[in-house]
Amino acid sequence: MLNATSMFGNAADIMSGKRCEPLHEFLDAFEARPSRALDNPSDPELPALASHEKHEFDWSGSRVGSVEVIHSGGEPLQLAVSLPYPKRRWFSPRRKDWKKLADIAEDRFGPGQKIEVAGKTGLHFRERNLLALICRYDNGSESFIEVKLASGRFWR
């Protein structure tokens, strides 16, 4: 079963090099399908020959999550996962998943730095060359958790 905590653990292991699982196997675990549209255009400063792809997967009920991957030569530079949740519930699974993700990230990376950017509340972590950012925000009738992991630096 796909859940936020296992997704974060797998993504962090891949990005840190602790698991040499190819990107396509990570995406297969989500049953992700390629998407034609990217929310953000590719960063013009991406390394030469880097690819920026977006994949979508069924997350919960009728909600569709997404994974954006930036890679070069099969090596991941950044994974960004967006998980949608219903906003209107008094007990939201988003709160539960947010707490679990924050706890797992702090266990793995140490205390995170709290940030707030453009209406997004988040935690920023660093472990050597691996960066992690976990954000939560609302957009229309949906709430989201966004997890971004990158080696060296974040790309758009």
MARKEMI-198103 format. One line per 8 residues: number of its first residue (from 1); their letters; for each residue x, y, z of N, C-alpha, C. Coordinates in Angstrom, 1 decimal, padded with zeros to 4 digits. Each point is the difference from the previous one (the first is absolute). Example, Ala and Ser with C-alpha at 12.3 -4.5 7.8 and 13.67 -1.06 7.14 Angstrom:
MARKEMI-198103
1> as> 013.2/-005.7/007.8/-000.9/001.2/000.0/000.9/001.2/000.0  -000.4/001.1/-000.7/000.9/001.1/000.0/-000.8/001.1/000.8
END
This chain:
MARKEMI-198103
1> mlnatsmf> 000.8/-001.2/000.0/-000.8/001.2/000.0/000.9/001.2/000.0  -000.4/001.0/-000.8/000.8/001.2/-000.1/-000.4/001.0/001.1  001.0/000.4/000.7/-000.3/001.0/001.1/001.1/001.0/000.0  -000.2/001.2/000.7/000.9/001.1/000.0/001.3/-000.4/000.6  000.0/-000.7/001.1/001.3/-000.3/000.7/000.9/-001.0/-000.8  -000.6/-001.0/-000.6/000.8/-000.9/-000.8/000.6/000.7/-001.2  -000.8/000.9/-000.6/000.4/000.7/-001.2/001.2/000.9/000.4  -000.1/000.7/001.1/001.1/000.9/000.5/001.3/-000.9/000.3
9> gnaadims> -000.2/-001.1/000.6/001.2/-000.8/000.3/000.7/-000.5/-001.2  -000.8/-000.5/-001.0/000.5/-000.5/-001.2/000.7/001.1/-000.8  -000.6/001.2/-000.1/000.6/001.1/-000.7/001.3/000.5/000.6  000.0/000.1/001.3/001.2/000.4/000.7/001.1/-001.0/-000.2  -000.3/-001.3/000.1/001.1/-001.0/-000.2/000.5/000.1/-001.5  -000.8/000.2/-000.9/000.4/000.1/-001.4/000.9/001.2/-000.2  -000.5/001.1/000.5/000.8/001.3/-000.2/001.3/000.0/000.8  000.1/-000.7/001.1/001.2/000.0/000.8/001.0/-001.1/-000.5
17> gkrceplh> -000.5/-000.9/-000.9/000.9/-001.0/-000.5/000.0/-001.2/000.8  -000.8/-000.1/001.1/-000.1/-001.2/000.8/-000.7/-001.1/-000.6  -000.8/000.3/-001.0/-000.6/-001.1/-000.9/000.2/000.4/-001.4  000.5/-000.9/-000.8/000.3/000.2/-001.4/-001.2/-000.3/-000.9  -001.2/000.1/000.6/-001.2/-000.3/-000.8/-000.2/001.0/-001.1  -000.1/-000.5/-001.2/-000.2/000.9/-001.2/-001.3/000.8/000.2  000.0/001.2/-000.6/-001.1/000.9/000.0/-001.3/-000.7/-000.5  000.1/-000.8/-001.0/-001.2/-000.6/-000.6/-000.6/-000.9/001.0
25> efldafea> 000.8/-000.7/000.9/-000.6/-000.9/001.0/-000.7/000.8/001.1  000.6/001.2/000.3/-000.7/000.8/001.0/-001.3/000.5/-000.6  -000.1/000.4/-001.2/-001.2/000.4/-000.7/-001.0/-001.1/-000.1  000.5/-001.2/-000.3/-000.9/-001.2/-000.1/-000.7/-000.3/001.3  000.7/000.3/001.1/-000.6/-000.3/001.4/-001.2/000.9/000.2  000.0/001.2/-000.7/-001.1/000.9/000.1/-001.1/-000.3/-001.1  000.3/-000.9/-000.9/-000.8/-000.3/-001.2/-000.2/001.4/-000.7  001.1/000.7/-000.1/000.0/001.4/-000.6/000.0/-000.1/-001.5
33> rpsraldn> -000.8/000.9/-000.6/000.0/000.1/-001.4/000.5/001.4/-000.5  000.7/000.1/-001.1/000.5/001.2/-000.4/-001.1/001.1/-000.2  000.3/001.2/000.3/-000.9/001.1/-000.2/000.6/000.9/-001.0  -000.9/000.6/-000.8/000.6/000.9/-001.1/000.3/001.4/000.6  -000.7/000.4/001.0/000.1/001.4/000.5/000.9/000.0/001.2  000.9/001.0/000.0/000.8/000.3/001.2/-000.5/001.3/000.6  -000.2/000.0/001.3/-000.5/001.2/000.7/001.0/001.1/-000.1  001.3/-000.3/000.1/001.0/001.0/-000.1/000.9/-000.3/-001.3
41> psdpelpa> 000.3/000.9/-000.8/000.9/-000.3/-001.1/001.3/-000.4/000.5  000.8/-000.7/-000.8/001.3/-000.4/000.3/000.9/001.2/000.4  000.8/-000.1/000.9/001.0/001.0/000.4/001.0/000.1/-001.1  000.2/001.2/-000.5/001.0/000.2/-001.1/001.5/-000.3/000.5  000.1/-000.1/001.3/001.4/-000.2/000.6/000.2/-001.5/000.3  -000.9/-000.9/-000.5/000.2/-001.4/000.3/001.4/-000.4/-000.7  000.6/-001.0/000.6/001.2/-000.5/-000.7/-000.2/-000.5/-001.4  001.0/000.0/-000.8/-000.1/-000.5/-001.3/-000.6/-001.4/000.0
49> lashekhe> -000.8/-000.3/-001.0/-000.6/-001.3/-000.2/-001.0/-000.5/001.2  -000.4/000.9/000.8/-000.9/-000.3/001.1/-001.4/-000.1/-000.5  -000.8/-000.9/000.5/-001.4/-000.1/-000.4/-000.9/000.4/001.1  -001.1/000.6/-000.3/-001.0/000.4/001.0/-001.4/-000.6/-000.4  -000.5/-001.0/000.8/-001.2/-000.7/-000.3/-001.0/000.1/001.1  -001.2/-000.2/-000.4/-001.1/000.0/001.0/-000.8/-001.3/-000.2  -000.3/-000.7/001.1/-000.8/-001.2/000.0/-001.2/000.2/001.0  -001.1/-000.6/-000.4/-001.2/000.0/000.9/-000.3/-001.4/000.5
57> fdwsgsrv> -000.7/-000.1/001.2/-000.4/-001.2/000.5/-001.3/000.2/000.8  -000.7/-001.1/000.2/-001.2/000.0/000.8/000.4/000.0/001.4  -000.4/001.0/000.8/000.4/000.2/001.4/-001.0/-000.5/000.9  -001.1/000.7/000.1/-001.1/-000.5/000.9/-001.3/000.4/-000.6  -000.8/-001.0/-000.2/-001.3/000.2/-000.6/000.1/000.5/-001.4  -000.6/001.2/-000.2/000.1/000.6/-001.4/001.2/001.0/-000.1  000.8/000.1/001.1/001.1/001.0/000.0/001.2/-000.6/-000.8  000.6/000.9/-000.7/001.2/-000.4/-000.8/001.2/000.7/000.6
65> gsvevihs> 001.0/-000.8/000.3/001.3/000.6/000.5/001.0/000.1/-001.2  001.1/000.6/000.2/001.0/000.2/-001.0/001.4/-000.2/000.5  000.8/-000.4/-000.9/001.5/-000.1/000.3/000.7/000.7/-001.1  000.8/001.0/000.3/000.8/000.7/-000.9/001.5/-000.5/000.2  000.6/-000.4/-001.1/001.4/-000.6/000.1/000.9/000.9/-000.9  001.1/000.4/000.5/001.0/000.6/-000.8/001.2/-001.0/000.1  000.5/-000.5/-001.1/001.1/-000.9/000.0/000.9/000.2/-001.1  001.2/-000.4/000.1/001.0/000.1/-001.0/000.8/-001.3/-000.1
73> ggeplqla> 000.0/-000.6/-001.2/000.6/-001.3/-000.2/-000.5/-001.1/000.9  -001.3/000.0/000.4/-000.5/-001.0/000.8/000.2/000.3/001.5  000.8/001.0/000.4/000.2/000.3/001.4/-001.0/001.1/000.4  -000.7/-000.2/001.1/-001.0/001.0/000.4/000.7/001.2/000.6  -000.5/001.2/-000.4/000.5/001.2/000.5/-001.0/000.6/001.0  -001.3/-000.3/-000.3/-001.1/000.5/000.9/-001.2/-000.9/-000.2  -000.7/-000.3/001.1/-001.3/-000.6/000.0/-001.0/000.9/000.7  -001.1/000.3/-000.6/-001.0/000.9/000.7/-001.4/-000.8/-000.1
81> vslpypkr> -000.5/-000.3/001.2/-001.3/-000.7/000.0/-001.1/000.9/000.6  -001.1/000.1/-000.7/-001.1/000.8/000.5/-001.2/-000.9/000.3  -000.5/000.0/001.3/-001.0/-000.8/000.4/-001.3/000.8/000.4  -001.1/-000.2/-000.7/-001.2/000.8/000.3/-000.9/-000.7/001.1  -000.6/000.9/000.8/-000.9/-000.5/001.1/-001.3/000.9/-000.1  -001.1/-000.6/000.6/-001.2/000.8/000.1/000.2/001.1/001.0  -000.4/001.2/-000.2/000.2/001.2/000.8/-001.1/000.1/001.1  -001.2/-000.4/-000.3/-001.1/000.3/000.8/-000.2/-000.9/001.2
89> rwfsprrk> 000.7/-001.0/000.2/-000.2/-000.9/001.2/000.6/000.6/001.2  -000.7/-000.2/001.1/000.5/000.5/001.3/001.2/-000.9/000.5  000.0/-001.3/-000.4/001.1/-000.9/000.3/000.6/-000.3/-001.4  001.0/000.6/-000.4/000.6/-000.2/-001.3/001.2/-001.0/000.1  000.0/-001.0/-000.9/001.2/-000.9/-000.1/001.2/000.8/-000.3  -000.1/001.2/-000.5/001.2/000.8/-000.3/000.7/000.4/001.3  -000.7/000.3/001.0/000.6/000.4/001.3/000.8/-001.2/000.5  -000.6/-001.2/000.0/000.6/-001.2/000.5/001.3/-000.3/-000.9
97> dwkkladi> -000.1/000.1/-001.3/001.1/-000.3/-000.9/001.1/001.1/000.2  -000.4/001.2/000.2/001.0/001.1/000.2/000.8/-000.3/001.2  -000.7/-000.4/001.1/000.7/-000.2/001.3/001.0/-001.2/-000.2  -000.5/-001.1/-000.6/000.9/-001.2/-000.3/001.2/000.4/-000.8  -000.2/000.7/-001.1/001.1/000.4/-000.9/001.0/000.9/000.8  -000.5/001.0/000.8/000.9/000.8/000.7/000.8/-000.8/001.0  -000.6/-000.9/000.7/000.7/-000.9/001.0/001.1/-000.8/-000.7  -000.4/-000.6/-001.2/001.0/-000.9/-000.7/001.1/000.9/-000.5
105> aedrfgpg> -000.3/001.1/-000.5/001.1/000.9/-000.5/000.9/000.5/001.1  -000.5/000.3/001.2/000.8/000.4/001.1/000.8/-001.2/000.5  -000.5/-001.2/000.0/000.8/-001.1/000.4/001.1/-000.3/-000.9  -000.2/000.2/-001.3/001.0/-000.2/-001.0/001.1/001.1/-000.1  -000.5/001.3/-000.1/000.8/001.1/-000.3/000.4/000.9/001.3  -000.7/-000.2/001.1/000.2/000.9/001.1/-001.1/001.1/-000.1  000.0/000.9/001.0/-001.0/001.0/000.0/000.0/000.8/-001.3  -001.3/000.3/-000.5/-000.2/000.7/-001.2/-000.1/001.5/000.3
113> qkievagk> 000.2/000.8/-001.0/-000.1/001.5/000.1/-001.4/000.3/-000.5  -000.8/000.6/000.8/-001.4/000.4/-000.4/000.1/001.2/-001.0  -000.8/-000.1/-001.0/-000.1/001.1/-001.0/-001.4/000.2/-000.4  -000.2/001.2/-000.5/-001.3/000.4/-000.6/000.2/000.8/-001.3  -000.4/-000.6/-001.1/000.3/000.7/-001.3/-001.3/-000.1/-000.8  -000.4/001.2/-000.5/-001.2/000.1/-000.9/-001.2/-000.8/000.6  -000.3/000.1/001.2/-001.2/-000.7/000.6/000.3/-001.4/000.3  001.2/-000.5/-000.2/000.3/-001.4/000.3/000.7/-000.1/001.3
121> tglhfrer> -000.4/-000.8/000.9/000.7/-000.3/001.3/000.9/-001.2/-000.2  001.2/000.1/000.4/000.9/-001.2/-000.3/001.1/-000.2/001.0  000.7/-001.1/-000.2/001.2/-000.3/000.7/001.1/-000.3/-001.0  001.2/000.5/000.2/001.1/-000.1/-000.9/001.1/-000.8/000.8  000.6/-001.0/-000.7/001.0/-000.9/000.6/001.2/-000.1/-000.9  001.1/-000.3/000.6/001.2/-000.2/-000.8/000.8/-001.1/000.7  000.5/-001.0/-000.8/000.9/-001.0/000.4/001.1/-000.2/-001.1  001.1/000.6/000.4/001.1/000.0/-001.0/-000.4/000.7/-001.3
129> nllalicr> -000.1/-000.7/-001.1/-000.4/000.5/-001.3/-001.5/-000.1/-000.3  -000.7/-000.7/000.9/-001.4/-000.2/-000.2/-000.9/001.0/000.7  -000.8/000.7/-000.8/-001.0/001.0/000.5/-001.4/-000.6/000.0  -000.7/000.3/001.1/-001.4/-000.4/000.0/-000.9/001.2/000.4  -001.2/000.1/-000.6/-000.9/001.0/000.3/-001.4/-000.6/000.1  -000.7/000.1/001.1/-001.3/-000.5/000.1/-000.9/001.2/000.3  -001.0/000.2/-000.9/-000.9/001.2/000.1/-001.5/-000.5/000.1  -000.8/000.9/000.6/-001.4/-000.3/-000.1/-000.7/001.4/-000.3
137> ydngsesf> -001.0/-000.1/-000.8/-000.7/001.2/-000.5/-001.4/-000.4/-000.5  -000.9/001.1/-000.1/-001.3/-000.2/-000.5/000.0/000.7/-001.4  -000.9/-000.6/-000.9/-000.2/000.6/-001.3/-001.4/-000.4/-000.4  -000.9/001.0/000.0/-001.4/-000.2/-000.3/-000.6/-000.9/001.0  -000.7/-001.1/-000.5/-000.7/-000.9/001.0/000.9/-001.1/000.4  001.3/000.0/-000.4/000.9/-001.1/000.4/001.1/000.5/000.9  000.6/-000.9/000.8/001.2/000.2/000.8/001.0/-000.9/-000.6  001.3/000.5/000.1/001.1/-000.8/-000.5/001.1/-000.2/000.9
145> ievklasg> 000.7/-001.1/-000.1/001.4/-000.1/000.6/000.9/-000.2/-001.2  001.1/000.8/000.0/001.0/-000.1/-001.0/001.3/-000.4/000.6  000.6/-001.0/-000.6/001.3/-000.5/000.5/001.0/000.1/-001.1  001.1/000.7/000.3/001.0/000.2/-001.1/001.3/-000.4/000.6  000.7/-000.8/-000.7/001.4/-000.5/000.3/000.9/000.3/-001.1  001.2/000.5/000.3/000.9/000.3/-001.1/001.4/-000.2/000.5  000.9/-000.3/-001.0/001.4/-000.1/000.4/000.7/001.3/-000.5  000.6/000.6/001.0/000.8/001.2/-000.3/-000.8/001.3/000.1
153> rfwr> -001.1/000.1/-000.7/-000.8/001.2/000.0/-001.4/-000.3/-000.6  -000.9/000.9/000.3/-001.4/-000.2/-000.5/-000.1/000.7/-001.4  -000.7/-000.6/-000.9/-000.3/000.5/-001.3/-001.5/000.4/000.0  -000.4/000.8/-000.9/-001.4/000.4/000.0/-000.9/-001.1/-000.2
END
